[in-house]
Protein backbone atom coordinates (compact mmCIF):
# COMPACT_ATOMS: atom_id res chain seq x y z
CA UNK A 1 0.00 0.00 0.00
CA UNK A 2 2.77 2.41 0.87
CA UNK A 3 4.74 1.51 -2.23
CA UNK A 4 1.65 2.36 -4.26
CA UNK A 5 1.56 5.79 -2.56
CA UNK A 6 5.20 6.34 -3.45
CA UNK A 7 4.48 5.46 -7.07
CA UNK A 8 1.63 7.96 -7.08
CA UNK A 9 3.89 10.61 -5.52
CA UNK A 10 6.49 10.01 -8.21
CA UNK A 11 3.88 10.23 -10.97
CA UNK A 12 2.50 13.46 -9.54
CA UNK A 13 5.99 14.89 -9.29
CA UNK A 14 6.68 14.09 -12.92
CA UNK A 15 3.29 15.40 -14.05
CA UNK A 16 3.96 18.72 -12.33
CA UNK A 17 7.01 19.27 -14.53
CA UNK A 18 6.49 20.93 -17.89
CA UNK A 19 5.41 18.54 -20.66
CA UNK A 20 8.48 19.46 -22.72
CA UNK A 21 10.83 18.58 -19.85
CA UNK A 22 9.11 15.26 -19.26
CA UNK A 23 9.21 14.48 -22.98
CA UNK A 24 12.87 15.41 -23.18
CA UNK A 25 13.67 13.20 -20.20
CA UNK A 26 11.61 10.33 -21.59
CA UNK A 27 13.19 10.26 -25.06
CA UNK A 28 16.67 11.14 -23.90
CA UNK A 29 16.60 14.42 -25.83
CA UNK A 30 18.91 17.05 -24.45
CA UNK A 31 21.15 16.73 -21.44
CA UNK A 32 20.38 17.66 -17.90
CA UNK A 33 22.56 20.72 -18.32
CA UNK A 34 21.06 21.91 -21.62
CA UNK A 35 17.84 23.88 -22.02
CA UNK A 36 14.65 22.38 -23.41
CA UNK A 37 13.57 24.23 -26.53
CA UNK A 38 10.82 26.77 -25.95
CA UNK A 39 10.64 26.32 -22.19
CA UNK A 40 13.55 28.55 -21.29
CA UNK A 41 11.86 31.71 -22.48
CA UNK A 42 8.35 30.75 -21.29
CA UNK A 43 9.39 29.69 -17.82
CA UNK A 44 12.45 31.86 -17.47
CA UNK A 45 14.40 28.78 -16.36
CA UNK A 46 17.08 26.55 -17.82
CA UNK A 47 16.11 23.03 -18.86
CA UNK A 48 18.36 21.54 -16.18
CA UNK A 49 16.28 23.12 -13.47
CA UNK A 50 13.08 21.75 -14.96
CA UNK A 51 14.53 18.27 -14.97
CA UNK A 52 15.80 18.57 -11.39
CA UNK A 53 12.39 19.32 -9.94
CA UNK A 54 10.86 15.83 -10.40
CA UNK A 55 14.04 14.35 -8.92
CA UNK A 56 13.69 16.57 -5.87
CA UNK A 57 10.09 15.48 -5.49
CA UNK A 58 11.12 11.86 -5.80
CA UNK A 59 13.72 12.25 -3.06
CA UNK A 60 11.22 14.04 -0.83
CA UNK A 61 8.64 11.28 -1.40
CA UNK A 62 11.24 8.69 -0.49
CA UNK A 63 12.24 10.59 2.67
CA UNK A 64 8.59 10.94 3.69
CA UNK A 65 7.48 7.38 2.99
CA UNK A 66 10.60 5.37 3.85
CA UNK A 67 9.96 5.39 7.63
CA UNK A 68 6.40 4.23 6.98
CA UNK A 69 7.61 1.42 4.73
CA UNK A 70 10.15 0.32 7.31
CA UNK A 71 7.53 0.40 10.08
CA UNK A 72 5.17 -1.65 7.91
CA UNK A 73 7.90 -4.22 7.26
CA UNK A 74 8.72 -4.45 10.99
CA UNK A 75 5.02 -4.94 11.81
CA UNK A 76 4.75 -7.66 9.17
CA UNK A 77 7.81 -9.42 10.57
CA UNK A 78 6.31 -9.29 14.09
CA UNK A 79 3.10 -10.83 12.73
CA UNK A 80 5.12 -13.57 11.04
CA UNK A 81 7.04 -14.32 14.26
CA UNK A 82 3.80 -14.47 16.28
CA UNK A 83 2.33 -16.88 13.74
CA UNK A 84 5.46 -19.05 13.81
CA UNK A 85 5.33 -19.13 17.60
CA UNK A 86 1.61 -19.95 17.60
CA UNK A 87 2.25 -22.83 15.18
CA UNK A 88 5.15 -24.09 17.29
CA UNK A 89 2.94 -24.33 20.38
CA UNK A 90 -0.29 -25.36 18.59
CA UNK A 91 -0.26 -29.02 19.52
CA UNK A 92 -0.29 -29.97 23.16
CA UNK A 93 2.23 -32.53 24.41
CA UNK A 94 1.49 -35.57 26.53
CA UNK A 95 -2.08 -36.08 25.37
CA UNK A 96 -3.41 -33.35 27.68
CA UNK A 97 -6.81 -32.11 26.58
CA UNK A 98 -7.63 -28.47 26.03
CA UNK A 99 -10.63 -28.80 28.32
CA UNK A 100 -8.38 -29.87 31.21
CA UNK A 101 -6.11 -26.89 30.67
CA UNK A 102 -9.08 -24.52 30.28
CA UNK A 103 -10.50 -25.70 33.62
CA UNK A 104 -7.15 -25.16 35.38
CA UNK A 105 -6.70 -21.73 33.76
CA UNK A 106 -10.26 -20.65 34.64
CA UNK A 107 -9.67 -21.56 38.28
CA UNK A 108 -6.11 -20.19 38.57
CA UNK A 109 -6.42 -16.89 36.69
CA UNK A 110 -9.87 -16.58 35.21
CA UNK A 111 -8.13 -17.41 31.91
CA UNK A 112 -6.10 -14.17 31.91
CA UNK A 113 -2.59 -14.85 30.50
CA UNK A 114 -1.19 -11.57 31.88
CA UNK A 115 -2.38 -11.80 35.48
CA UNK A 116 0.09 -11.72 38.37
CA UNK A 117 -0.65 -12.86 41.94
CA UNK A 118 -0.86 -10.22 44.67
CA UNK A 119 2.65 -10.99 45.94
CA UNK A 120 4.10 -11.41 42.42
CA UNK A 121 5.15 -15.02 42.98
CA UNK A 122 2.77 -16.61 40.50
CA UNK A 123 2.34 -15.34 37.00
CA UNK A 124 0.28 -15.89 33.87
CA UNK A 125 -2.70 -17.97 32.88
CA UNK A 126 -1.60 -21.02 34.92
CA UNK A 127 0.06 -19.05 37.74
CA UNK A 128 3.56 -20.37 37.13
CA UNK A 129 6.36 -19.54 39.52
CA UNK A 130 9.59 -18.57 37.76
CA UNK A 131 11.18 -21.86 38.83
CA UNK A 132 8.34 -24.02 37.55
CA UNK A 133 8.22 -22.03 34.32
CA UNK A 134 11.96 -22.61 33.80
CA UNK A 135 11.59 -26.32 34.61
CA UNK A 136 9.35 -26.78 31.55
CA UNK A 137 11.65 -24.81 29.25
CA UNK A 138 10.20 -21.33 29.66
CA UNK A 139 12.37 -18.25 29.90
CA UNK A 140 11.59 -14.78 31.13
CA UNK A 141 8.30 -13.77 32.71
CA UNK A 142 5.50 -16.33 32.27
CA UNK A 143 2.91 -13.51 32.27
CA UNK A 144 4.70 -11.88 29.32
CA UNK A 145 4.77 -15.08 27.25
CA UNK A 146 2.30 -15.70 24.47
CA UNK A 147 -0.86 -17.48 25.58
CA UNK A 148 -0.15 -20.39 23.23
CA UNK A 149 3.26 -20.85 24.87
CA UNK A 150 1.69 -20.79 28.33
CA UNK A 151 -0.78 -23.48 27.21
CA UNK A 152 2.05 -25.56 25.80
CA UNK A 153 4.21 -25.28 28.93
CA UNK A 154 1.23 -26.04 31.20
CA UNK A 155 0.55 -29.17 29.13
CA UNK A 156 4.19 -30.19 29.55
CA UNK A 157 3.93 -29.69 33.29
CA UNK A 158 0.65 -31.62 33.44
CA UNK A 159 2.19 -34.47 31.43
CA UNK A 160 5.15 -34.61 33.88
CA UNK A 161 3.37 -34.08 37.21
CA UNK A 162 -0.35 -34.47 36.69
CA UNK A 163 -2.54 -32.02 38.58
CA UNK A 164 -0.27 -31.74 41.64
CA UNK A 165 1.27 -28.37 40.60
CA UNK A 166 -2.26 -26.95 40.91
CA UNK A 167 -3.41 -28.34 44.27
CA UNK A 168 -6.62 -26.33 44.40
CA UNK A 169 -7.49 -26.08 40.72
CA UNK A 170 -6.07 -29.32 39.28
Beta strands, then each sheet from edge to edge (+ up, - down):
end
